[in-house]
């Protein structure tokens, strides 16, 4: 799984590598949660968010609680930034009037 993530990082964002990296990041996140590794789950949440993985509200809640209980300021900041990035909507550029003709 970590090999797929490393491949996704080193391949220059090719579509296949990116899909593999997102899937691997989610599997690692699920595994951390299943084994009760709270701090590691929060770290892997940040990684999954950076890769653009689809993160469910349940994962957000679990990792939010995990990051809060870790008492690690750096991890809390990274988690908050990743969470903000998940919910930031990118606005398309406005249409120019000459494009509508």
C-alpha positions, 0 to 999 in steps of 0.5 A: 500500500505504501508503495502505491502512495510513493508511486503516486508521489513520484510519477508526476501525478499520472492518472493511474498513479493518482488513483492508486495513491488515493486508494492506498491512502484510504486503505491505510487510514481504515487500517489505522482506525481498525487497529485503534491507532488514533495519532496515525489515523490523523496523520493518514487522514492528512495524507489521504486528503492531500491525495484527493481521496473521497473521505466520508463524514465518519472518517472525519469525525473519528480523525477529528477526535483523534487529532484533538486527543493527541495534544500535538499542535503540529498534527492539529494544524495539519488536520485543520488545514486538510479539513479546510482543503476538503471543504474549499470550493473552487469557483470557476472563472466568470464567463466573459460576454464574448464567450456566450455568443 
